[in-house]
Amino acid sequence: HLFEEGRVSAAARTAQFERRYALTSRVYPGGTPEWMDPEASMDRLIEAAAKAHGIGTVRCFADYFRTPAKAGQASVERLLRAGRLERVTVKGWDRDVFRHVDAKIPRRAEGRALLSPFDSLVFERRRLEELFGFHYRIEIYTPAAKRRFGYYVLPFLLREAIVARVDLKADRTGGRLLVRSAHAEPSAPSDTAEELAAELCLMRDWLGLQEVVVSPAGDLARTLNEAIAARRPSPDPFGGRVSPLTGETGYVALVSPVD
């Protein structure tokens, strides 16, 4: 409560990333900064949310930092008057939508990412469904028999659309990234499996695992398994030794084996 009231502030963090608190007057000995004014603070949060969204409603912006919608509405109005936001229209949306004046409209989107269930792109479910036509539910708390897609499902963003979803588990003992199910969206492009395979291999390496194992569950599983197999290094014909013909080492000497 003292932290929320601004009477104490976060002065540092421990090695476990826990906050260390101190009196605000000690953290800011020259006096509290201007941005600690409640309205200025809210404007700073809402503007940051607007920059992150590009376009959005008051609900979108307020939800980004879990700020009250009423305070968010007042902040949006102040930012409009200050010229930091502008009104826009979105086909199919029947409410006020705003765009940050610094938001850029790219010629095309080239993104590719597996999204955590808590990623800001997917966390506001209404926005997600309206923008991408993607209905998403975290099924961790759903009884196993009632799950549609799996326990810990990550949506897959490819360019301008969310094209698939995979239920993942890291088997650290076995050194495997387990794809327990893989489902494609109806409008998924033809290169979905290949692009998803590349992203799964990236995650495998980031987690320090050795291989990706795809279970047969889901309509994307077979083609995804083929795409994963195609990315495996060829067997080393020299057993890791230098080739007497080329002077180069085999693949195993360069890439950790996954088979």
N, C-alpha and C positions, 0 to 999 in steps of 0.2 A: 504494500500500500504506500509506503514511504517513497518507493521508487516511482510508482505511478504518479504520485503527487509532486515529484521533482525535488523532494527534500534530501534524498540520497541519490547518488549516481554511480554508474559502473566506472570504477577507477582502473581496473586491470582484470586479468583472467589468470586462473591457475593453469597448471599443465593439463588438467582434465577439462579445460575450457569452462570452468565455473567462474561466475562473476565474483569479483571482489568489490564490495561497496564501500563508499566513504561519503561523508557529508558533501553535498553539492558545492558548498562554499569552499571546500578544500580541493575539489576536482577543478573548479573554475574560480581560482582566487581573485581574478580581476572582475568578478561579477558574472552572472549568468548570461550566456550569449543571447543575441537578439532572437535566434531561431527557437529558443526555449519558450517564447511566448506561445500560448496554446494555439492561437489562430495561425501564427507563422509556422509552427511545427506541423499543424495539420496540412497547410498549403504545401509544405515541403514534401510530406508523405504522398499526398494526392498527386502532385506534379511528377514525383518519381514513378508512381504507379501508372500515370498516363503515358510517360515516356516508355515504360516497359510494355504497355499494351498497344501503343500506336493509336488505336481507336477503342472506345469502350463507353459503357454507361456509368452512372454514378455508382451503381451496385458493383460493377467490375472494379472500379478504382478503389472503392472503400474496402472491398473484400481482400485486396492485394496485401494490405498490412493489417487486416482485421480491425479497421477503424469503424466507428459508428456511422451508419448511413446518413443520419441527419447532419452530423458534422461534415461528412463528405460532400453532401449536397451544397452546404454553405461554402465550402472550400472551392468547389467547382465554379460556383457563381463568382467568387473573388478572382479566380484564375481566368475566367472569361473576361472580366472587366480589365484585368491586367494584360490581356492579349496573349496569355500563355496557352489557352485552349480555344478551340473554335468548334462551332456546331457543324455536324455532318449528318448525312442521311445514309442509311443502309437498307437496301431492298429487303423487305420482309420483316423489318424491325419496326414496331409500333411505339417506340419510346425514344427519348432524347439520347443521342449518341454524340460523343465529343472526340476530337482529335487533337493531340498535342502539336503545336505549331512546328516543332522540330522533327516530327515523324516523317520519315522518308518512304516513298513508294518505290520499291525496287522493280526493275524490269521483269525479273523472275526470281523465284525462290529456289535455292539450291541446298537447303538444309536436309540433314539426315540425322535422326537421333532416336534412341530408345528413351522414352519418357518415364520417369518415376511417377508413381501414383500421386506424389505430393509436388510434382512440378507445377509451377504457376500456370503453365499453358493448359493443363487438364484439371486443375483443382476446382475451378468454378464451372461446375458441370453444365449449367444452363448455357453459358457462353460457348463452351466447347461444342455442345450439340447444335447450337444455332450457327456457328461459324463453319464447323467441319462436318455436320451431320453425323457425328460420332457419339453414340450413347455409351457411357462408361460408368461402371460401378466397381468399387473395390470389394472383392468377394472374400476378403480375409475372414470377415465375420459371418459369412453366409455358410450354412451347413453344406458339407461336401456334396451331398446328393442334389442340392439345388443350384450348384455353381454352373454357369454356362461356359466360362472360358478358363477358369482355374483359380488357384489360391492367390498368387502374387503376379498379377498381369500387368505388363508394361505395353502401352501403346507405341506404335512405330510411326514416326513422322518421316515422310519422304517428300521433299520439295514442298508443294502447297497443300498436301493432304495427309491425313492420318490413314494409313493404308492397311495396317495389320495390327495384331496384338499377340504377345507371347507370354506364356506363364514360365517364369524362370526360377531356377534354384541353383545356388553355388554349392557343389559338393566338394568342399575343401579337402576332405580326407582323400577322396579319389582323384582330386585334381581335375574335376569336370564341371563345365557349365551345362546344366541340364535344361533343355527346352522341353517342358512337360506337355505343352500344347502350342500349336501355332495356327492362327486363324487369319485369313485375309478378309478385307472389306470387299463389298460387291464391286466397287470401282477401282480396286487395286490394279496398278499398271503391270505390264508384263515383266518388268525387271524387279518386282518387289522381293522375290526370294533371293536374288543375287545381292541386292542392296542390303537386305536384312542380314544375310550371311556375313557380309563384310562388317556390319555393325556388331554382330554377335562375336566375331573373332576379335574385334577391338575390345569388347568388354571382357572376353576371356583373357586377353593379354593384360588388361588393366587390373584384373583380379588376381593375376599370377597363377592362372590355371593352365592346363595343358591341352585340353580338347573340348569341343562342343558336341554334345550328344543330343540328338533330336528324337523324341518319342513320336509314335505314329498318330497321336491324337491331334485332330484339327485338319481342315481342308488344305492348309498350306504346308503341312508337315512333310509330305513326300518331296515336293520340289525344293523345299528348304534344305532337307537332308542331302539332296543331290548337289545343291549349291555349296553346302558346307564341305562335302566330299571333294568337290572340284577345287577347293582352296587348300586342301592338304598338300604338303610337299611330296614330291615323288620319292620313292625309296632310294636310298643312297647306294649306288652301284659299287662304291669304293670302300664301304664300311667306315666312312669318316677319314679315309687316308687320301693322300694326294694322288691324283690321277697321273699315271706315267705318260699319258698322251697329251693332256691339256695343262698339267701343272696346277689344276684347281681342286679344291676339296669338294666332296659330295655335299648334298643338301643337309644331311644330318649334322655335319660340322658347322653349318650356318644357321639352321633352324631347328629348334627343339622338336623331336618327333612327337606326333600325336596319335599314332596308331599302335 
